[in-house]
Amino acid sequence: MGTKVKDRNKSFDFSIKDKDIVSLIRSTREGIGFDSFLSIAKNSSINMQEWSAILHFSERSMLRYKKEGKTFDPLQSEKIIQVALILQKGQEVFGDTAKFNNWLDTDNTALGKTKPKDLLDNSFGIQLIENELTKIEHGILS
């Protein structure tokens, strides 16, 4: 199961399969268009203010990107894809979007008494969340 996002003439399929890694690298390098980002954002519980923090981008810049239909640079595109993959994995692990969203918004002892959502702003936090989701998937609760 992947998240398909159409961006003008491009179609992205964010999935965790190894064969898709090359297409994810290509998408990152080419940049994610604002329309694709918006599709991901709308299908998540992360609001624009939170996305701004995750991408280290001001809300004003986000509005400008939206207005001008800009493409995110490779670093921001990579972060968008990483978060999209975490959102996909979380929904698969929990099997219910509402339960996963609740988990994202609840302080977690295993994650240093931090809300998982608050760790999405850097690669170390994303890796920590992915590891925790893998533990949950295998029935290992901290």
Backbone as JSON Lines, residues from 0, in Angstrom:
{"i":0,"aa":"M","n":[0.85,-1.19,0.0],"ca":[0.0,0.0,0.0],"c":[0.88,1.23,0.0]}
{"i":1,"aa":"G","n":[0.7,2.13,-0.93],"ca":[1.48,3.34,-1.01],"c":[0.57,4.54,-1.11]}
{"i":2,"aa":"T","n":[1.17,5.7,-0.98],"ca":[0.44,6.93,-1.11],"c":[0.73,7.48,-2.49]}
{"i":3,"aa":"K","n":[-0.24,7.46,-3.38],"ca":[-0.03,7.97,-4.73],"c":[-0.41,9.45,-4.75]}
{"i":4,"aa":"V","n":[0.49,10.23,-5.31],"ca":[0.28,11.66,-5.38],"c":[0.62,12.11,-6.79]}
{"i":5,"aa":"K","n":[-0.29,12.82,-7.41],"ca":[-0.03,13.33,-8.75],"c":[0.39,14.78,-8.64]}
{"i":6,"aa":"D","n":[1.42,15.13,-9.37],"ca":[1.93,16.49,-9.39],"c":[2.16,16.88,-10.83]}
{"i":7,"aa":"R","n":[1.23,17.62,-11.37],"ca":[1.26,18.01,-12.77],"c":[1.48,16.79,-13.64]}
{"i":8,"aa":"N","n":[2.66,16.65,-14.23],"ca":[2.91,15.52,-15.13],"c":[3.58,14.35,-14.44]}
{"i":9,"aa":"K","n":[3.8,14.45,-13.15],"ca":[4.5,13.4,-12.43],"c":[3.53,12.68,-11.51]}
{"i":10,"aa":"S","n":[3.81,11.44,-11.24],"ca":[3.04,10.67,-10.27],"c":[4.02,10.02,-9.31]}
{"i":11,"aa":"F","n":[3.86,10.28,-8.03],"ca":[4.74,9.73,-7.02],"c":[4.0,8.62,-6.28]}
{"i":12,"aa":"D","n":[4.7,7.56,-5.99],"ca":[4.13,6.48,-5.19],"c":[5.08,6.25,-4.03]}
{"i":13,"aa":"F","n":[4.74,6.85,-2.89],"ca":[5.58,6.71,-1.71],"c":[5.27,5.4,-1.04]}
{"i":14,"aa":"S","n":[6.13,4.43,-1.24],"ca":[5.96,3.15,-0.58],"c":[7.32,2.67,-0.08]}
{"i":15,"aa":"I","n":[7.3,1.69,0.77],"ca":[8.5,1.27,1.46],"c":[9.24,0.17,0.71]}
{"i":16,"aa":"K","n":[8.75,-0.27,-0.4],"ca":[9.39,-1.35,-1.14],"c":[10.76,-0.91,-1.65]}
{"i":17,"aa":"D","n":[11.74,-1.82,-1.55],"ca":[13.1,-1.52,-1.98],"c":[13.17,-1.06,-3.43]}
{"i":18,"aa":"K","n":[12.37,-1.67,-4.29],"ca":[12.43,-1.31,-5.71],"c":[12.02,0.13,-5.96]}
{"i":19,"aa":"D","n":[11.33,0.75,-5.01],"ca":[10.88,2.13,-5.17],"c":[11.9,3.15,-4.66]}
{"i":20,"aa":"I","n":[12.97,2.69,-4.02],"ca":[13.96,3.6,-3.47],"c":[14.53,4.51,-4.55]}
{"i":21,"aa":"V","n":[14.81,3.95,-5.72],"ca":[15.37,4.75,-6.81],"c":[14.39,5.85,-7.23]}
{"i":22,"aa":"S","n":[13.1,5.53,-7.29],"ca":[12.13,6.57,-7.66],"c":[11.99,7.61,-6.54]}
{"i":23,"aa":"L","n":[12.16,7.19,-5.29],"ca":[12.11,8.16,-4.19],"c":[13.32,9.1,-4.26]}
{"i":24,"aa":"I","n":[14.48,8.56,-4.59],"ca":[15.68,9.39,-4.74],"c":[15.47,10.38,-5.88]}
{"i":25,"aa":"R","n":[14.94,9.9,-6.99],"ca":[14.68,10.77,-8.14],"c":[13.69,11.87,-7.76]}
{"i":26,"aa":"S","n":[12.62,11.49,-7.08],"ca":[11.6,12.48,-6.67],"c":[12.2,13.52,-5.74]}
{"i":27,"aa":"T","n":[13.07,13.07,-4.84],"ca":[13.72,14.0,-3.92],"c":[14.58,14.99,-4.67]}
{"i":28,"aa":"R","n":[15.36,14.49,-5.6],"ca":[16.26,15.36,-6.38],"c":[15.49,16.34,-7.25]}
{"i":29,"aa":"E","n":[14.4,15.88,-7.85],"ca":[13.6,16.75,-8.72],"c":[12.79,17.75,-7.91]}
{"i":30,"aa":"G","n":[12.49,17.4,-6.68],"ca":[11.71,18.27,-5.81],"c":[10.23,17.92,-5.84]}
{"i":31,"aa":"I","n":[9.61,18.02,-4.7],"ca":[8.19,17.76,-4.56],"c":[7.45,19.07,-4.81]}
{"i":32,"aa":"G","n":[6.51,19.04,-5.72],"ca":[5.71,20.23,-6.0],"c":[4.72,20.49,-4.87]}
{"i":33,"aa":"F","n":[4.3,21.71,-4.76],"ca":[3.39,22.06,-3.67],"c":[2.09,21.27,-3.74]}
{"i":34,"aa":"D","n":[1.61,20.97,-4.94],"ca":[0.37,20.2,-5.07],"c":[0.52,18.8,-4.47]}
{"i":35,"aa":"S","n":[1.66,18.17,-4.72],"ca":[1.91,16.84,-4.15],"c":[2.01,16.93,-2.63]}
{"i":36,"aa":"F","n":[2.74,17.94,-2.17],"ca":[2.86,18.15,-0.72],"c":[1.48,18.33,-0.1]}
{"i":37,"aa":"L","n":[0.65,19.13,-0.74],"ca":[-0.69,19.39,-0.21],"c":[-1.52,18.12,-0.12]}
{"i":38,"aa":"S","n":[-1.38,17.23,-1.08],"ca":[-2.09,15.94,-1.04],"c":[-1.65,15.12,0.16]}
{"i":39,"aa":"I","n":[-0.37,15.12,0.43],"ca":[0.16,14.39,1.59],"c":[-0.35,15.05,2.86]}
{"i":40,"aa":"A","n":[-0.24,16.36,2.93],"ca":[-0.64,17.1,4.14],"c":[-2.12,16.91,4.45]}
{"i":41,"aa":"K","n":[-2.96,16.93,3.42],"ca":[-4.41,16.79,3.63],"c":[-4.79,15.41,4.15]}
{"i":42,"aa":"N","n":[-3.97,14.41,3.83],"ca":[-4.24,13.04,4.27],"c":[-3.55,12.71,5.59]}
{"i":43,"aa":"S","n":[-3.12,13.74,6.3],"ca":[-2.45,13.52,7.59],"c":[-3.11,14.38,8.65]}
{"i":44,"aa":"S","n":[-2.73,14.12,9.89],"ca":[-3.25,14.93,11.0],"c":[-2.32,16.1,11.3]}
{"i":45,"aa":"I","n":[-1.34,16.31,10.45],"ca":[-0.35,17.37,10.65],"c":[-0.86,18.64,9.97]}
{"i":46,"aa":"N","n":[-1.02,19.7,10.76],"ca":[-1.51,20.95,10.2],"c":[-0.37,21.75,9.59]}
{"i":47,"aa":"M","n":[-0.69,22.83,8.89],"ca":[0.33,23.61,8.18],"c":[1.36,24.23,9.12]}
{"i":48,"aa":"Q","n":[0.93,24.64,10.29],"ca":[1.89,25.19,11.26],"c":[2.91,24.11,11.65]}
{"i":49,"aa":"E","n":[2.43,22.89,11.87],"ca":[3.33,21.78,12.22],"c":[4.22,21.42,11.03]}
{"i":50,"aa":"W","n":[3.66,21.41,9.82],"ca":[4.48,21.16,8.64],"c":[5.57,22.21,8.5]}
{"i":51,"aa":"S","n":[5.25,23.46,8.78],"ca":[6.26,24.52,8.72],"c":[7.42,24.23,9.66]}
{"i":52,"aa":"A","n":[7.1,23.77,10.86],"ca":[8.14,23.43,11.83],"c":[8.95,22.21,11.37]}
{"i":53,"aa":"I","n":[8.27,21.22,10.84],"ca":[8.94,20.01,10.35],"c":[9.92,20.36,9.23]}
{"i":54,"aa":"L","n":[9.52,21.25,8.33],"ca":[10.33,21.6,7.17],"c":[11.27,22.77,7.44]}
{"i":55,"aa":"H","n":[11.21,23.32,8.67],"ca":[12.04,24.48,9.03],"c":[11.82,25.6,8.01]}
{"i":56,"aa":"F","n":[10.56,25.92,7.85],"ca":[10.08,26.83,6.82],"c":[9.03,27.72,7.46]}
{"i":57,"aa":"S","n":[9.05,29.0,7.21],"ca":[8.02,29.87,7.8],"c":[6.68,29.62,7.12]}
{"i":58,"aa":"E","n":[5.62,29.89,7.86],"ca":[4.28,29.75,7.29],"c":[4.1,30.72,6.12]}
{"i":59,"aa":"R","n":[4.72,31.86,6.21],"ca":[4.65,32.85,5.13],"c":[5.28,32.27,3.84]}
{"i":60,"aa":"S","n":[6.41,31.6,3.99],"ca":[7.04,30.97,2.83],"c":[6.16,29.86,2.26]}
{"i":61,"aa":"M","n":[5.51,29.1,3.16],"ca":[4.59,28.05,2.71],"c":[3.48,28.65,1.86]}
{"i":62,"aa":"L","n":[2.93,29.76,2.31],"ca":[1.86,30.42,1.56],"c":[2.36,30.91,0.2]}
{"i":63,"aa":"R","n":[3.6,31.41,0.18],"ca":[4.18,31.86,-1.09],"c":[4.36,30.68,-2.05]}
{"i":64,"aa":"Y","n":[4.84,29.55,-1.52],"ca":[5.0,28.35,-2.35],"c":[3.65,27.91,-2.91]}
{"i":65,"aa":"K","n":[2.64,27.98,-2.08],"ca":[1.3,27.59,-2.52],"c":[0.82,28.52,-3.63]}
{"i":66,"aa":"K","n":[0.95,29.81,-3.4],"ca":[0.49,30.81,-4.35],"c":[1.22,30.69,-5.69]}
{"i":67,"aa":"E","n":[2.53,30.46,-5.64],"ca":[3.34,30.42,-6.85],"c":[3.5,29.01,-7.42]}
{"i":68,"aa":"G","n":[2.94,28.0,-6.73],"ca":[3.04,26.62,-7.2],"c":[4.48,26.13,-7.28]}
{"i":69,"aa":"K","n":[5.3,26.55,-6.33],"ca":[6.71,26.22,-6.35],"c":[6.97,24.76,-5.98]}
{"i":70,"aa":"T","n":[8.19,24.34,-6.29],"ca":[8.67,23.01,-5.94],"c":[9.64,23.15,-4.77]}
{"i":71,"aa":"F","n":[9.54,22.24,-3.81],"ca":[10.43,22.26,-2.66],"c":[11.83,21.81,-3.08]}
{"i":72,"aa":"D","n":[12.84,22.33,-2.38],"ca":[14.21,21.93,-2.7],"c":[14.44,20.48,-2.25]}
{"i":73,"aa":"P","n":[15.53,19.87,-2.67],"ca":[15.77,18.46,-2.34],"c":[15.74,18.12,-0.84]}
{"i":74,"aa":"L","n":[16.29,18.98,0.0],"ca":[16.28,18.69,1.44],"c":[14.87,18.68,2.01]}
{"i":75,"aa":"Q","n":[14.07,19.66,1.63],"ca":[12.69,19.7,2.09],"c":[11.88,18.57,1.46]}
{"i":76,"aa":"S","n":[12.14,18.27,0.21],"ca":[11.44,17.17,-0.47],"c":[11.74,15.85,0.21]}
{"i":77,"aa":"E","n":[12.99,15.65,0.59],"ca":[13.37,14.42,1.3],"c":[12.6,14.31,2.62]}
{"i":78,"aa":"K","n":[12.49,15.4,3.34],"ca":[11.77,15.39,4.61],"c":[10.29,15.09,4.39]}
{"i":79,"aa":"I","n":[9.7,15.68,3.37],"ca":[8.29,15.42,3.05],"c":[8.09,13.93,2.78]}
{"i":80,"aa":"I","n":[8.98,13.34,1.99],"ca":[8.87,11.92,1.66],"c":[9.07,11.07,2.9]}
{"i":81,"aa":"Q","n":[10.06,11.42,3.74],"ca":[10.29,10.65,4.98],"c":[9.06,10.67,5.87]}
{"i":82,"aa":"V","n":[8.46,11.83,6.02],"ca":[7.26,11.94,6.86],"c":[6.11,11.16,6.22]}
{"i":83,"aa":"A","n":[5.96,11.25,4.9],"ca":[4.9,10.5,4.22],"c":[5.07,9.0,4.46]}
{"i":84,"aa":"L","n":[6.3,8.52,4.43],"ca":[6.56,7.1,4.67],"c":[6.25,6.7,6.11]}
{"i":85,"aa":"I","n":[6.57,7.58,7.06],"ca":[6.24,7.32,8.47],"c":[4.72,7.28,8.64]}
{"i":86,"aa":"L","n":[4.03,8.21,8.01],"ca":[2.57,8.23,8.11],"c":[1.97,6.96,7.53]}
{"i":87,"aa":"Q","n":[2.52,6.51,6.41],"ca":[2.05,5.28,5.79],"c":[2.29,4.08,6.71]}
{"i":88,"aa":"K","n":[3.49,3.99,7.25],"ca":[3.83,2.87,8.14],"c":[2.95,2.88,9.38]}
{"i":89,"aa":"G","n":[2.75,4.05,9.96],"ca":[1.92,4.16,11.15],"c":[0.49,3.71,10.91]}
{"i":90,"aa":"Q","n":[-0.07,4.07,9.77],"ca":[-1.43,3.65,9.45],"c":[-1.49,2.15,9.23]}
{"i":91,"aa":"E","n":[-0.44,1.58,8.64],"ca":[-0.39,0.13,8.45],"c":[-0.27,-0.6,9.78]}
{"i":92,"aa":"V","n":[0.58,-0.1,10.67],"ca":[0.81,-0.74,11.97],"c":[-0.44,-0.68,12.83]}
{"i":93,"aa":"F","n":[-1.06,0.49,12.91],"ca":[-2.23,0.66,13.77],"c":[-3.51,0.18,13.11]}
{"i":94,"aa":"G","n":[-3.53,0.13,11.79],"ca":[-4.71,-0.35,11.08],"c":[-5.9,0.59,11.16]}
{"i":95,"aa":"D","n":[-5.7,1.74,11.75],"ca":[-6.79,2.7,11.94],"c":[-6.17,4.08,12.02]}
{"i":96,"aa":"T","n":[-6.58,4.96,11.15],"ca":[-6.0,6.3,11.09],"c":[-6.21,7.07,12.39]}
{"i":97,"aa":"A","n":[-7.39,6.97,12.97],"ca":[-7.67,7.71,14.22],"c":[-6.76,7.24,15.35]}
{"i":98,"aa":"K","n":[-6.56,5.94,15.47],"ca":[-5.67,5.41,16.52],"c":[-4.24,5.87,16.31]}
{"i":99,"aa":"F","n":[-3.79,5.83,15.06],"ca":[-2.44,6.28,14.77],"c":[-2.28,7.77,15.06]}
{"i":100,"aa":"N","n":[-3.26,8.59,14.65],"ca":[-3.2,10.02,14.91],"c":[-3.17,10.3,16.41]}
{"i":101,"aa":"N","n":[-3.93,9.54,17.18],"ca":[-3.92,9.68,18.63],"c":[-2.52,9.36,19.17]}
{"i":102,"aa":"W","n":[-1.91,8.29,18.66],"ca":[-0.56,7.91,19.08],"c":[0.43,9.04,18.76]}
{"i":103,"aa":"L","n":[0.3,9.64,17.57],"ca":[1.19,10.74,17.19],"c":[1.09,11.93,18.13]}
{"i":104,"aa":"D","n":[-0.11,12.15,18.7],"ca":[-0.37,13.33,19.54],"c":[-0.27,13.07,21.04]}
{"i":105,"aa":"T","n":[0.19,11.88,21.43],"ca":[0.25,11.53,22.84],"c":[1.7,11.39,23.3]}
{"i":106,"aa":"D","n":[2.01,11.99,24.46],"ca":[3.35,11.84,25.01],"c":[3.68,10.35,25.13]}
{"i":107,"aa":"N","n":[4.9,9.99,24.74],"ca":[5.31,8.6,24.68],"c":[6.56,8.41,25.52]}
{"i":108,"aa":"T","n":[6.47,7.58,26.54],"ca":[7.59,7.32,27.44],"c":[8.79,6.77,26.68]}
{"i":109,"aa":"A","n":[8.55,5.86,25.75],"ca":[9.64,5.24,24.98],"c":[10.36,6.27,24.11]}
{"i":110,"aa":"L","n":[9.73,7.38,23.84],"ca":[10.32,8.42,23.01],"c":[10.72,9.64,23.85]}
{"i":111,"aa":"G","n":[11.08,9.38,25.09],"ca":[11.52,10.46,25.97],"c":[10.41,11.36,26.43]}
{"i":112,"aa":"K","n":[9.23,10.8,26.65],"ca":[8.04,11.54,27.09],"c":[7.72,12.69,26.14]}
{"i":113,"aa":"T","n":[7.86,12.4,24.87],"ca":[7.61,13.37,23.81],"c":[6.54,12.83,22.88]}
{"i":114,"aa":"K","n":[5.76,13.73,22.32],"ca":[4.79,13.33,21.3],"c":[5.57,12.92,20.05]}
{"i":115,"aa":"P","n":[5.25,11.78,19.47],"ca":[5.94,11.38,18.23],"c":[5.92,12.48,17.16]}
{"i":116,"aa":"K","n":[4.81,13.17,17.04],"ca":[4.67,14.22,16.03],"c":[5.76,15.29,16.19]}
{"i":117,"aa":"D","n":[6.18,15.53,17.44],"ca":[7.18,16.56,17.69],"c":[8.59,16.14,17.3]}
{"i":118,"aa":"L","n":[8.77,14.89,16.93],"ca":[10.09,14.4,16.54],"c":[10.28,14.35,15.03]}
{"i":119,"aa":"L","n":[9.28,14.75,14.28],"ca":[9.33,14.64,12.82],"c":[10.19,15.72,12.15]}
{"i":120,"aa":"D","n":[10.77,16.62,12.92],"ca":[11.52,17.72,12.32],"c":[12.98,17.39,12.01]}
{"i":121,"aa":"N","n":[13.43,16.17,12.35],"ca":[14.79,15.79,11.99],"c":[14.9,14.3,11.75]}
{"i":122,"aa":"S","n":[15.94,13.9,11.05],"ca":[16.08,12.5,10.64],"c":[16.25,11.55,11.83]}
{"i":123,"aa":"F","n":[16.86,12.01,12.9],"ca":[17.02,11.16,14.08],"c":[15.67,10.86,14.71]}
{"i":124,"aa":"G","n":[14.82,11.87,14.8],"ca":[13.48,11.68,15.34],"c":[12.64,10.77,14.46]}
{"i":125,"aa":"I","n":[12.77,10.93,13.16],"ca":[12.02,10.09,12.22],"c":[12.47,8.64,12.38]}
{"i":126,"aa":"Q","n":[13.78,8.41,12.52],"ca":[14.29,7.05,12.7],"c":[13.79,6.46,14.02]}
{"i":127,"aa":"L","n":[13.76,7.27,15.06],"ca":[13.26,6.82,16.37],"c":[11.8,6.41,16.27]}
{"i":128,"aa":"I","n":[10.99,7.19,15.57],"ca":[9.58,6.87,15.37],"c":[9.44,5.58,14.56]}
{"i":129,"aa":"E","n":[10.23,5.45,13.51],"ca":[10.16,4.25,12.68],"c":[10.52,3.01,13.51]}
{"i":130,"aa":"N","n":[11.55,3.12,14.35],"ca":[11.93,2.0,15.21],"c":[10.81,1.64,16.18]}
{"i":131,"aa":"E","n":[10.17,2.64,16.74],"ca":[9.08,2.4,17.69],"c":[7.89,1.75,16.99]}
{"i":132,"aa":"L","n":[7.57,2.2,15.79],"ca":[6.48,1.59,15.02],"c":[6.79,0.13,14.7]}
{"i":133,"aa":"T","n":[8.05,-0.17,14.4],"ca":[8.45,-1.56,14.13],"c":[8.28,-2.42,15.38]}
{"i":134,"aa":"K","n":[8.63,-1.87,16.53],"ca":[8.43,-2.6,17.79],"c":[6.95,-2.89,18.03]}
{"i":135,"aa":"I","n":[6.12,-1.87,17.83],"ca":[4.68,-2.04,18.01],"c":[4.15,-3.08,17.03]}
{"i":136,"aa":"E","n":[4.63,-3.02,15.8],"ca":[4.2,-3.97,14.76],"c":[4.51,-5.4,15.17]}
{"i":137,"aa":"H","n":[5.6,-5.6,15.9],"ca":[6.01,-6.94,16.32],"c":[5.56,-7.27,17.75]}
{"i":138,"aa":"G","n":[4.73,-6.4,18.32],"ca":[4.18,-6.68,19.65],"c":[5.13,-6.4,20.79]}
{"i":139,"aa":"I","n":[6.18,-5.63,20.55],"ca":[7.14,-5.28,21.6],"c":[6.78,-3.88,22.09]}
{"i":140,"aa":"L","n":[6.17,-3.81,23.25],"ca":[5.76,-2.53,23.8],"c":[6.74,-2.1,24.87]}
{"i":141,"aa":"S","n":[7.17,-0.84,24.8],"ca":[8.14,-0.31,25.77],"c":[7.44,0.23,26.99]}
